[in-house]
Amino acid sequence: MFFWDFFWYLLWAFYFVAYIYVVILIITDLFRDTKLNGWWKAVWIIFLVFLPFLTALVYLIARGKGLAERSAAARGGVVPETDDYRPAASASPTEDIAQAKALLDAGTITQGEFEALKSKALGHQYFGA
């Protein structure tokens, strides 16, 4: 008997967490939508409070496509994880070492930094002197 009680408890907890996630998703989408005026946003939220399951279902059916589009547009403004902010990898370790030597000769980096760059270019782990 205890097993089935625990099973039903886990099932209901899962459904509750999934529902809370959908409600947060809907509210986020409502505030993200610039075309929907404030009164309609308030109506959706009022219905979410008083008829939560039915309103969530209707919202996902009626505005699901727009929800996906607004979500994709919101992600479009985020800087992707690219290597644009890192120096481009050179063709060979020799070029990296030559660039590091030029920086050392110009006084831009110290001898220790040069050794670290050289070790990195050669593929060795360098922990400092």
C-alpha positions as semicolon CSV with decimal commas, in nm:
position;residue;x (nm);y (nm);z (nm)
1;M;0,000;0,000;0,000
2;F;0,281;0,240;0,085
3;F;0,438;0,197;-0,259
4;W;0,123;0,305;-0,444
5;D;0,072;0,605;-0,218
6;F;0,428;0,712;-0,286
7;F;0,383;0,650;-0,659
8;W;0,070;0,867;-0,675
9;Y;0,242;1,135;-0,470
10;L;0,534;1,144;-0,717
11;L;0,296;1,151;-1,013
12;W;0,097;1,443;-0,871
13;A;0,417;1,627;-0,778
14;F;0,542;1,585;-1,135
15;Y;0,215;1,717;-1,279
16;F;0,218;2,010;-1,039
17;V;0,576;2,109;-1,129
18;A;0,498;2,070;-1,501
19;Y;0,189;2,291;-1,462
20;I;0,385;2,559;-1,273
21;Y;0,643;2,553;-1,553
22;V;0,370;2,604;-1,816
23;V;0,215;2,891;-1,617
24;I;0,554;3,062;-1,586
25;L;0,611;3,006;-1,958
26;I;0,273;3,163;-2,040
27;I;0,325;3,464;-1,813
28;T;0,673;3,518;-1,956
29;D;0,533;3,500;-2,307
30;L;0,254;3,742;-2,223
31;F;0,499;4,006;-2,102
32;R;0,731;3,939;-2,397
33;D;0,453;3,997;-2,653
34;T;0,462;4,360;-2,768
35;K;0,160;4,329;-2,999
36;L;-0,085;4,227;-2,725
37;N;-0,221;4,522;-2,526
38;G;-0,226;4,536;-2,148
39;W;-0,597;4,459;-2,112
40;W;-0,567;4,129;-2,298
41;K;-0,262;4,039;-2,090
42;A;-0,465;4,107;-1,774
43;V;-0,753;3,895;-1,904
44;W;-0,520;3,602;-1,972
45;I;-0,369;3,629;-1,624
46;I;-0,714;3,652;-1,458
47;F;-0,824;3,340;-1,643
48;L;-0,498;3,168;-1,541
49;V;-0,589;3,236;-1,178
50;F;-0,954;3,125;-1,193
51;L;-0,950;2,853;-1,461
52;P;-0,584;2,755;-1,464
53;F;-0,576;2,421;-1,647
54;L;-0,829;2,516;-1,916
55;T;-0,668;2,858;-1,973
56;A;-0,321;2,707;-2,005
57;L;-0,450;2,454;-2,255
58;V;-0,635;2,717;-2,460
59;Y;-0,335;2,951;-2,452
60;L;-0,096;2,684;-2,577
61;I;-0,336;2,586;-2,856
62;A;-0,432;2,940;-2,961
63;R;-0,097;3,115;-2,921
64;G;0,154;2,829;-2,931
65;K;0,309;2,925;-3,265
66;G;0,358;3,285;-3,155
67;L;0,502;3,162;-2,827
68;A;0,771;2,969;-3,016
69;E;0,846;3,267;-3,241
70;R;0,879;3,510;-2,949
71;S;1,097;3,265;-2,761
72;A;1,327;3,226;-3,062
73;A;1,341;3,604;-3,107
74;A;1,435;3,649;-2,741
75;R;1,717;3,398;-2,780
76;G;1,835;3,579;-3,095
77;G;1,946;3,877;-2,889
78;V;2,176;3,663;-2,678
79;V;2,538;3,646;-2,782
80;P;2,606;3,291;-2,894
81;E;2,895;3,094;-2,752
82;T;3,139;3,158;-3,032
83;D;3,506;3,224;-3,056
84;D;3,457;3,576;-3,193
85;Y;3,598;3,729;-2,877
86;R;3,902;3,502;-2,876
87;P;4,202;3,539;-3,102
88;A;4,175;3,318;-3,405
89;A;4,377;3,001;-3,392
90;S;4,683;3,022;-3,610
91;A;4,786;2,761;-3,862
92;S;5,084;2,643;-3,661
93;P;5,249;2,668;-3,320
94;T;5,544;2,837;-3,492
95;E;5,327;3,138;-3,578
96;D;5,197;3,158;-3,221
97;I;5,550;3,150;-3,082
98;A;5,664;3,415;-3,333
99;Q;5,377;3,644;-3,232
100;A;5,457;3,590;-2,864
101;K;5,826;3,665;-2,932
102;A;5,728;3,988;-3,110
103;L;5,521;4,088;-2,805
104;L;5,814;4,003;-2,577
105;D;6,055;4,208;-2,788
106;A;5,814;4,502;-2,786
107;G;5,796;4,483;-2,407
108;T;5,423;4,412;-2,406
109;I;5,458;4,085;-2,216
110;T;5,707;3,953;-1,964
111;Q;5,941;3,658;-2,004
112;G;5,710;3,444;-1,790
113;E;5,409;3,529;-2,007
114;F;5,614;3,449;-2,317
115;E;5,704;3,108;-2,172
116;A;5,338;3,043;-2,091
117;L;5,228;3,134;-2,446
118;K;5,508;2,923;-2,592
119;S;5,412;2,627;-2,377
120;K;5,045;2,669;-2,471
121;A;5,133;2,686;-2,841
122;L;5,330;2,363;-2,808
123;G;5,036;2,201;-2,632
124;H;5,195;2,168;-2,289
125;Q;5,032;2,255;-1,963
126;Y;5,209;2,549;-1,798
127;F;5,159;2,636;-1,434
128;G;5,398;2,931;-1,404
129;A;5,746;2,969;-1,264
